[in-house]
Amino acid sequence: QVQLVESGGGLVQAGGSLRLSCAASGRTFSRNTMAWYRQAPGKEREFVAAVSWTGSSTYYSDRVKGRFAISRDNTNNTVYLQMNSLKPEDTAVYYCAPSVTIRSMTFPLPDFSSWGQGTQVTVSS
């Protein structure tokens, strides 16, 4: 069964840092690009960052480029999101998902629907 567990969120002041983790089941994680998405209240879910299976390729939303860093540990089926220089507009629930990147655009896998509970990130001004 597909399972994703996100953690590491919290309340932080603007300019602060957080590190998110996503623990995935082997089937979900294995040989897939993994990505982080976020959803703010009243807004649609949006792409944040992605990392290829080998970790050799990373992709970022223009909104987080230069501030966030995605990485993965294939031994422990975990993907991370290091978030620095946080802004109030980064406030959202953050989710991870197996994904695919096509022409520099990243989407959840078409057959994926088992989103985790997400982790809340709140940045105060």
Rosetta constraint file for C-alpha pairs under 8 A:
AtomPair CA 1 CA 25 HARMONIC 7.68 0.50
AtomPair CA 2 CA 24 HARMONIC 7.72 0.50
AtomPair CA 2 CA 25 HARMONIC 6.01 0.50
AtomPair CA 2 CA 27 HARMONIC 6.95 0.50
AtomPair CA 2 CA 28 HARMONIC 5.96 0.50
AtomPair CA 2 CA 114 HARMONIC 6.59 0.50
AtomPair CA 3 CA 24 HARMONIC 5.77 0.50
AtomPair CA 3 CA 25 HARMONIC 5.39 0.50
AtomPair CA 3 CA 28 HARMONIC 7.43 0.50
AtomPair CA 3 CA 114 HARMONIC 7.09 0.50
AtomPair CA 3 CA 115 HARMONIC 7.97 0.50
AtomPair CA 3 CA 116 HARMONIC 6.98 0.50
AtomPair CA 4 CA 22 HARMONIC 6.52 0.50
AtomPair CA 4 CA 23 HARMONIC 5.73 0.50
AtomPair CA 4 CA 24 HARMONIC 4.62 0.50
AtomPair CA 4 CA 25 HARMONIC 6.71 0.50
AtomPair CA 4 CA 96 HARMONIC 7.32 0.50
AtomPair CA 4 CA 97 HARMONIC 7.67 0.50
AtomPair CA 4 CA 114 HARMONIC 7.82 0.50
AtomPair CA 4 CA 115 HARMONIC 6.86 0.50
AtomPair CA 4 CA 116 HARMONIC 5.03 0.50
AtomPair CA 5 CA 22 HARMONIC 5.42 0.50
AtomPair CA 5 CA 23 HARMONIC 5.16 0.50
AtomPair CA 5 CA 24 HARMONIC 6.56 0.50
AtomPair CA 5 CA 116 HARMONIC 5.69 0.50
AtomPair CA 5 CA 117 HARMONIC 6.99 0.50
AtomPair CA 5 CA 118 HARMONIC 7.23 0.50
AtomPair CA 6 CA 20 HARMONIC 7.15 0.50
AtomPair CA 6 CA 21 HARMONIC 5.65 0.50
AtomPair CA 6 CA 22 HARMONIC 4.33 0.50
AtomPair CA 6 CA 23 HARMONIC 6.50 0.50
AtomPair CA 6 CA 94 HARMONIC 7.75 0.50
AtomPair CA 6 CA 95 HARMONIC 6.56 0.50
AtomPair CA 6 CA 96 HARMONIC 7.08 0.50
AtomPair CA 6 CA 116 HARMONIC 6.83 0.50
AtomPair CA 6 CA 117 HARMONIC 7.03 0.50
AtomPair CA 6 CA 118 HARMONIC 5.31 0.50
AtomPair CA 6 CA 119 HARMONIC 5.64 0.50
AtomPair CA 7 CA 20 HARMONIC 5.75 0.50
AtomPair CA 7 CA 21 HARMONIC 5.27 0.50
AtomPair CA 7 CA 22 HARMONIC 6.42 0.50
AtomPair CA 7 CA 118 HARMONIC 7.33 0.50
AtomPair CA 7 CA 119 HARMONIC 5.43 0.50
AtomPair CA 8 CA 18 HARMONIC 7.07 0.50
AtomPair CA 8 CA 19 HARMONIC 5.92 0.50
AtomPair CA 8 CA 20 HARMONIC 4.46 0.50
AtomPair CA 8 CA 21 HARMONIC 6.04 0.50
AtomPair CA 8 CA 119 HARMONIC 6.83 0.50
AtomPair CA 9 CA 18 HARMONIC 6.89 0.50
AtomPair CA 9 CA 19 HARMONIC 7.46 0.50
AtomPair CA 9 CA 20 HARMONIC 6.20 0.50
AtomPair CA 9 CA 119 HARMONIC 5.21 0.50
AtomPair CA 9 CA 120 HARMONIC 5.16 0.50
AtomPair CA 9 CA 121 HARMONIC 4.84 0.50
AtomPair CA 9 CA 122 HARMONIC 7.84 0.50
AtomPair CA 10 CA 18 HARMONIC 7.80 0.50
AtomPair CA 10 CA 119 HARMONIC 7.93 0.50
AtomPair CA 10 CA 120 HARMONIC 6.15 0.50
AtomPair CA 10 CA 121 HARMONIC 5.07 0.50
AtomPair CA 10 CA 122 HARMONIC 6.11 0.50
AtomPair CA 11 CA 121 HARMONIC 6.20 0.50
AtomPair CA 11 CA 122 HARMONIC 4.73 0.50
AtomPair CA 11 CA 123 HARMONIC 5.91 0.50
AtomPair CA 11 CA 124 HARMONIC 7.35 0.50
AtomPair CA 12 CA 16 HARMONIC 6.03 0.50
AtomPair CA 12 CA 17 HARMONIC 7.31 0.50
AtomPair CA 12 CA 18 HARMONIC 7.83 0.50
AtomPair CA 12 CA 121 HARMONIC 7.91 0.50
AtomPair CA 12 CA 122 HARMONIC 6.34 0.50
AtomPair CA 12 CA 123 HARMONIC 5.04 0.50
AtomPair CA 12 CA 124 HARMONIC 6.28 0.50
AtomPair CA 13 CA 86 HARMONIC 7.66 0.50
AtomPair CA 13 CA 123 HARMONIC 5.38 0.50
AtomPair CA 13 CA 124 HARMONIC 4.78 0.50
AtomPair CA 13 CA 125 HARMONIC 6.20 0.50
AtomPair CA 14 CA 85 HARMONIC 6.92 0.50
AtomPair CA 14 CA 86 HARMONIC 5.31 0.50
AtomPair CA 14 CA 87 HARMONIC 5.05 0.50
AtomPair CA 14 CA 88 HARMONIC 6.31 0.50
AtomPair CA 14 CA 123 HARMONIC 5.70 0.50
AtomPair CA 14 CA 124 HARMONIC 5.69 0.50
AtomPair CA 14 CA 125 HARMONIC 5.33 0.50
AtomPair CA 15 CA 84 HARMONIC 7.00 0.50
AtomPair CA 15 CA 85 HARMONIC 4.12 0.50
AtomPair CA 15 CA 86 HARMONIC 4.85 0.50
AtomPair CA 15 CA 87 HARMONIC 6.43 0.50
AtomPair CA 16 CA 84 HARMONIC 6.16 0.50
AtomPair CA 16 CA 85 HARMONIC 5.50 0.50
AtomPair CA 16 CA 86 HARMONIC 5.50 0.50
AtomPair CA 17 CA 82 HARMONIC 7.48 0.50
AtomPair CA 17 CA 83 HARMONIC 5.38 0.50
AtomPair CA 17 CA 84 HARMONIC 4.42 0.50
AtomPair CA 17 CA 85 HARMONIC 6.26 0.50
AtomPair CA 17 CA 86 HARMONIC 6.21 0.50
AtomPair CA 18 CA 82 HARMONIC 6.17 0.50
AtomPair CA 18 CA 83 HARMONIC 5.23 0.50
AtomPair CA 18 CA 84 HARMONIC 6.76 0.50
AtomPair CA 19 CA 80 HARMONIC 6.88 0.50
AtomPair CA 19 CA 81 HARMONIC 5.59 0.50
AtomPair CA 19 CA 82 HARMONIC 4.44 0.50
AtomPair CA 19 CA 83 HARMONIC 5.95 0.50
AtomPair CA 20 CA 80 HARMONIC 5.50 0.50
AtomPair CA 20 CA 81 HARMONIC 4.97 0.50
AtomPair CA 20 CA 82 HARMONIC 6.42 0.50
AtomPair CA 20 CA 83 HARMONIC 7.85 0.50
AtomPair CA 21 CA 78 HARMONIC 6.72 0.50
AtomPair CA 21 CA 79 HARMONIC 5.86 0.50
AtomPair CA 21 CA 80 HARMONIC 4.58 0.50
AtomPair CA 21 CA 81 HARMONIC 6.55 0.50
AtomPair CA 22 CA 78 HARMONIC 5.42 0.50
AtomPair CA 22 CA 79 HARMONIC 5.20 0.50
AtomPair CA 22 CA 80 HARMONIC 6.32 0.50
AtomPair CA 22 CA 96 HARMONIC 6.44 0.50
AtomPair CA 23 CA 76 HARMONIC 7.88 0.50
AtomPair CA 23 CA 77 HARMONIC 6.03 0.50
AtomPair CA 23 CA 78 HARMONIC 4.58 0.50
AtomPair CA 23 CA 79 HARMONIC 6.78 0.50
AtomPair CA 24 CA 28 HARMONIC 6.23 0.50
AtomPair CA 24 CA 29 HARMONIC 5.86 0.50
AtomPair CA 24 CA 77 HARMONIC 5.56 0.50
AtomPair CA 24 CA 78 HARMONIC 6.11 0.50
AtomPair CA 25 CA 29 HARMONIC 6.20 0.50
AtomPair CA 25 CA 77 HARMONIC 6.85 0.50
AtomPair CA 26 CA 30 HARMONIC 5.63 0.50
AtomPair CA 26 CA 77 HARMONIC 6.44 0.50
AtomPair CA 28 CA 32 HARMONIC 7.32 0.50
AtomPair CA 28 CA 98 HARMONIC 6.41 0.50
AtomPair CA 29 CA 33 HARMONIC 7.93 0.50
AtomPair CA 29 CA 34 HARMONIC 7.26 0.50
AtomPair CA 29 CA 74 HARMONIC 7.92 0.50
AtomPair CA 29 CA 77 HARMONIC 6.07 0.50
AtomPair CA 29 CA 98 HARMONIC 6.76 0.50
AtomPair CA 30 CA 53 HARMONIC 7.64 0.50
AtomPair CA 30 CA 74 HARMONIC 7.95 0.50
AtomPair CA 30 CA 77 HARMONIC 7.87 0.50
AtomPair CA 31 CA 53 HARMONIC 5.15 0.50
AtomPair CA 32 CA 52 HARMONIC 6.91 0.50
AtomPair CA 32 CA 53 HARMONIC 5.36 0.50
AtomPair CA 32 CA 98 HARMONIC 5.86 0.50
AtomPair CA 32 CA 99 HARMONIC 6.68 0.50
AtomPair CA 32 CA 100 HARMONIC 7.59 0.50
AtomPair CA 33 CA 50 HARMONIC 6.77 0.50
AtomPair CA 33 CA 51 HARMONIC 5.63 0.50
AtomPair CA 33 CA 52 HARMONIC 4.28 0.50
AtomPair CA 33 CA 53 HARMONIC 5.05 0.50
AtomPair CA 33 CA 98 HARMONIC 5.82 0.50
AtomPair CA 33 CA 99 HARMONIC 5.26 0.50
AtomPair CA 33 CA 100 HARMONIC 5.96 0.50
AtomPair CA 33 CA 101 HARMONIC 7.71 0.50
AtomPair CA 34 CA 50 HARMONIC 5.60 0.50
AtomPair CA 34 CA 51 HARMONIC 5.56 0.50
AtomPair CA 34 CA 52 HARMONIC 6.56 0.50
AtomPair CA 34 CA 53 HARMONIC 7.35 0.50
AtomPair CA 34 CA 79 HARMONIC 7.23 0.50
AtomPair CA 34 CA 96 HARMONIC 6.99 0.50
AtomPair CA 34 CA 97 HARMONIC 5.79 0.50
AtomPair CA 34 CA 98 HARMONIC 4.55 0.50
AtomPair CA 34 CA 99 HARMONIC 5.45 0.50
AtomPair CA 34 CA 100 HARMONIC 7.94 0.50
AtomPair CA 35 CA 47 HARMONIC 7.66 0.50
AtomPair CA 35 CA 48 HARMONIC 7.36 0.50
AtomPair CA 35 CA 49 HARMONIC 5.50 0.50
AtomPair CA 35 CA 50 HARMONIC 3.94 0.50
AtomPair CA 35 CA 51 HARMONIC 6.31 0.50
AtomPair CA 35 CA 96 HARMONIC 5.48 0.50
AtomPair CA 35 CA 97 HARMONIC 5.50 0.50
AtomPair CA 35 CA 98 HARMONIC 6.28 0.50
AtomPair CA 35 CA 99 HARMONIC 6.04 0.50
AtomPair CA 35 CA 106 HARMONIC 7.88 0.50
AtomPair CA 35 CA 108 HARMONIC 7.82 0.50
AtomPair CA 36 CA 47 HARMONIC 6.47 0.50
AtomPair CA 36 CA 48 HARMONIC 5.40 0.50
AtomPair CA 36 CA 49 HARMONIC 5.29 0.50
AtomPair CA 36 CA 50 HARMONIC 6.28 0.50
AtomPair CA 36 CA 81 HARMONIC 7.67 0.50
AtomPair CA 36 CA 94 HARMONIC 6.79 0.50
AtomPair CA 36 CA 95 HARMONIC 5.57 0.50
AtomPair CA 36 CA 96 HARMONIC 4.34 0.50
AtomPair CA 36 CA 97 HARMONIC 6.53 0.50
AtomPair CA 37 CA 45 HARMONIC 6.48 0.50
AtomPair CA 37 CA 46 HARMONIC 5.41 0.50
AtomPair CA 37 CA 47 HARMONIC 4.48 0.50
AtomPair CA 37 CA 48 HARMONIC 5.02 0.50
AtomPair CA 37 CA 49 HARMONIC 7.13 0.50
AtomPair CA 37 CA 94 HARMONIC 5.72 0.50
AtomPair CA 37 CA 95 HARMONIC 5.15 0.50
AtomPair CA 37 CA 96 HARMONIC 6.04 0.50
AtomPair CA 37 CA 97 HARMONIC 7.76 0.50
AtomPair CA 38 CA 45 HARMONIC 5.43 0.50
AtomPair CA 38 CA 46 HARMONIC 5.46 0.50
AtomPair CA 38 CA 47 HARMONIC 6.63 0.50
AtomPair CA 38 CA 48 HARMONIC 6.72 0.50
AtomPair CA 38 CA 92 HARMONIC 5.81 0.50
AtomPair CA 38 CA 93 HARMONIC 5.40 0.50
AtomPair CA 38 CA 94 HARMONIC 4.25 0.50
AtomPair CA 38 CA 95 HARMONIC 5.90 0.50
AtomPair CA 39 CA 43 HARMONIC 6.27 0.50
AtomPair CA 39 CA 44 HARMONIC 5.95 0.50
AtomPair CA 39 CA 45 HARMONIC 4.28 0.50
AtomPair CA 39 CA 46 HARMONIC 6.28 0.50
AtomPair CA 39 CA 92 HARMONIC 5.20 0.50
AtomPair CA 39 CA 93 HARMONIC 5.32 0.50
AtomPair CA 39 CA 94 HARMONIC 6.59 0.50
AtomPair CA 40 CA 44 HARMONIC 7.29 0.50
AtomPair CA 40 CA 45 HARMONIC 7.35 0.50
AtomPair CA 40 CA 91 HARMONIC 6.50 0.50
AtomPair CA 40 CA 92 HARMONIC 4.21 0.50
AtomPair CA 40 CA 93 HARMONIC 6.36 0.50
AtomPair CA 41 CA 92 HARMONIC 7.07 0.50
AtomPair CA 47 CA 61 HARMONIC 6.52 0.50
AtomPair CA 47 CA 106 HARMONIC 7.05 0.50
AtomPair CA 47 CA 107 HARMONIC 7.65 0.50
AtomPair CA 48 CA 60 HARMONIC 5.88 0.50
AtomPair CA 48 CA 61 HARMONIC 5.14 0.50
AtomPair CA 48 CA 63 HARMONIC 7.95 0.50
AtomPair CA 48 CA 64 HARMONIC 6.96 0.50
AtomPair CA 49 CA 58 HARMONIC 7.27 0.50
AtomPair CA 49 CA 59 HARMONIC 5.44 0.50
AtomPair CA 49 CA 60 HARMONIC 4.35 0.50
AtomPair CA 49 CA 61 HARMONIC 6.18 0.50
AtomPair CA 49 CA 69 HARMONIC 7.86 0.50
AtomPair CA 49 CA 70 HARMONIC 6.49 0.50
AtomPair CA 50 CA 58 HARMONIC 5.54 0.50
AtomPair CA 50 CA 59 HARMONIC 5.07 0.50
AtomPair CA 50 CA 60 HARMONIC 6.58 0.50
AtomPair CA 50 CA 70 HARMONIC 6.72 0.50
AtomPair CA 50 CA 99 HARMONIC 7.88 0.50
AtomPair CA 50 CA 106 HARMONIC 7.35 0.50
AtomPair CA 51 CA 55 HARMONIC 5.66 0.50
AtomPair CA 51 CA 56 HARMONIC 7.58 0.50
AtomPair CA 51 CA 57 HARMONIC 5.79 0.50
AtomPair CA 51 CA 58 HARMONIC 4.46 0.50
AtomPair CA 51 CA 59 HARMONIC 6.53 0.50
AtomPair CA 51 CA 70 HARMONIC 6.47 0.50
AtomPair CA 51 CA 71 HARMONIC 6.50 0.50
AtomPair CA 51 CA 72 HARMONIC 7.38 0.50
AtomPair CA 52 CA 56 HARMONIC 6.39 0.50
AtomPair CA 52 CA 57 HARMONIC 5.30 0.50
AtomPair CA 52 CA 58 HARMONIC 6.41 0.50
AtomPair CA 55 CA 71 HARMONIC 6.78 0.50
AtomPair CA 55 CA 72 HARMONIC 6.70 0.50
AtomPair CA 58 CA 70 HARMONIC 7.17 0.50
AtomPair CA 59 CA 104 HARMONIC 7.49 0.50
AtomPair CA 60 CA 64 HARMONIC 6.55 0.50
AtomPair CA 60 CA 65 HARMONIC 5.53 0.50
AtomPair CA 61 CA 65 HARMONIC 6.04 0.50
AtomPair CA 64 CA 68 HARMONIC 5.66 0.50
AtomPair CA 67 CA 83 HARMONIC 6.24 0.50
AtomPair CA 67 CA 84 HARMONIC 5.18 0.50
AtomPair CA 67 CA 85 HARMONIC 6.05 0.50
AtomPair CA 67 CA 86 HARMONIC 7.69 0.50
AtomPair CA 68 CA 81 HARMONIC 6.74 0.50
AtomPair CA 68 CA 82 HARMONIC 5.50 0.50
AtomPair CA 68 CA 83 HARMONIC 4.47 0.50
AtomPair CA 68 CA 84 HARMONIC 5.93 0.50
AtomPair CA 69 CA 81 HARMONIC 5.71 0.50
AtomPair CA 69 CA 82 HARMONIC 5.05 0.50
AtomPair CA 69 CA 83 HARMONIC 6.61 0.50
AtomPair CA 70 CA 79 HARMONIC 7.35 0.50
AtomPair CA 70 CA 80 HARMONIC 5.63 0.50
AtomPair CA 70 CA 81 HARMONIC 4.58 0.50
AtomPair CA 70 CA 82 HARMONIC 6.32 0.50
AtomPair CA 71 CA 79 HARMONIC 5.80 0.50
AtomPair CA 71 CA 80 HARMONIC 5.22 0.50
AtomPair CA 71 CA 81 HARMONIC 6.61 0.50
AtomPair CA 72 CA 77 HARMONIC 7.62 0.50
AtomPair CA 72 CA 78 HARMONIC 5.74 0.50
AtomPair CA 72 CA 79 HARMONIC 4.12 0.50
AtomPair CA 72 CA 80 HARMONIC 5.86 0.50
AtomPair CA 73 CA 77 HARMONIC 5.93 0.50
AtomPair CA 73 CA 78 HARMONIC 5.25 0.50
AtomPair CA 73 CA 79 HARMONIC 6.22 0.50
AtomPair CA 74 CA 78 HARMONIC 6.53 0.50
AtomPair CA 86 CA 90 HARMONIC 6.50 0.50
AtomPair CA 86 CA 123 HARMONIC 6.76 0.50
AtomPair CA 87 CA 91 HARMONIC 7.61 0.50
AtomPair CA 87 CA 123 HARMONIC 6.13 0.50
AtomPair CA 87 CA 124 HARMONIC 7.79 0.50
AtomPair CA 87 CA 125 HARMONIC 7.54 0.50
AtomPair CA 88 CA 122 HARMONIC 7.30 0.50
AtomPair CA 88 CA 123 HARMONIC 4.66 0.50
AtomPair CA 88 CA 124 HARMONIC 5.69 0.50
AtomPair CA 88 CA 125 HARMONIC 5.98 0.50
AtomPair CA 89 CA 123 HARMONIC 7.56 0.50
AtomPair CA 90 CA 121 HARMONIC 7.46 0.50
AtomPair CA 90 CA 122 HARMONIC 7.45 0.50
AtomPair CA 90 CA 123 HARMONIC 6.72 0.50
AtomPair CA 91 CA 120 HARMONIC 7.75 0.50
AtomPair CA 91 CA 121 HARMONIC 5.32 0.50
AtomPair CA 91 CA 122 HARMONIC 4.58 0.50
AtomPair CA 91 CA 123 HARMONIC 5.48 0.50
AtomPair CA 92 CA 120 HARMONIC 6.05 0.50
AtomPair CA 92 CA 121 HARMONIC 5.51 0.50
AtomPair CA 92 CA 122 HARMONIC 6.65 0.50
AtomPair CA 93 CA 118 HARMONIC 5.81 0.50
AtomPair CA 93 CA 119 HARMONIC 5.37 0.50
AtomPair CA 93 CA 120 HARMONIC 4.35 0.50
AtomPair CA 93 CA 121 HARMONIC 6.02 0.50
AtomPair CA 94 CA 118 HARMONIC 5.27 0.50
AtomPair CA 94 CA 119 HARMONIC 5.27 0.50
AtomPair CA 94 CA 120 HARMONIC 6.29 0.50
AtomPair CA 94 CA 121 HARMONIC 7.12 0.50
AtomPair CA 95 CA 115 HARMONIC 7.30 0.50
AtomPair CA 95 CA 116 HARMONIC 6.76 0.50
AtomPair CA 95 CA 117 HARMONIC 7.51 0.50
AtomPair CA 95 CA 118 HARMONIC 4.69 0.50
AtomPair CA 95 CA 119 HARMONIC 6.81 0.50
AtomPair CA 96 CA 115 HARMONIC 7.62 0.50
AtomPair CA 96 CA 116 HARMONIC 7.60 0.50
AtomPair CA 96 CA 118 HARMONIC 7.66 0.50
AtomPair CA 97 CA 108 HARMONIC 6.13 0.50
AtomPair CA 97 CA 109 HARMONIC 7.94 0.50
AtomPair CA 97 CA 112 HARMONIC 7.88 0.50
AtomPair CA 97 CA 115 HARMONIC 7.00 0.50
AtomPair CA 98 CA 108 HARMONIC 5.87 0.50
AtomPair CA 98 CA 109 HARMONIC 5.99 0.50
AtomPair CA 98 CA 112 HARMONIC 7.46 0.50
AtomPair CA 99 CA 106 HARMONIC 6.59 0.50
AtomPair CA 99 CA 107 HARMONIC 5.40 0.50
AtomPair CA 99 CA 108 HARMONIC 4.08 0.50
AtomPair CA 99 CA 109 HARMONIC 4.70 0.50
AtomPair CA 100 CA 106 HARMONIC 5.56 0.50
AtomPair CA 100 CA 107 HARMONIC 5.53 0.50
AtomPair CA 100 CA 108 HARMONIC 6.31 0.50
AtomPair CA 100 CA 109 HARMONIC 5.99 0.50
AtomPair CA 101 CA 105 HARMONIC 5.34 0.50
AtomPair CA 101 CA 106 HARMONIC 4.18 0.50
AtomPair CA 101 CA 107 HARMONIC 6.45 0.50
AtomPair CA 102 CA 106 HARMONIC 6.33 0.50
AtomPair CA 108 CA 112 HARMONIC 6.60 0.50
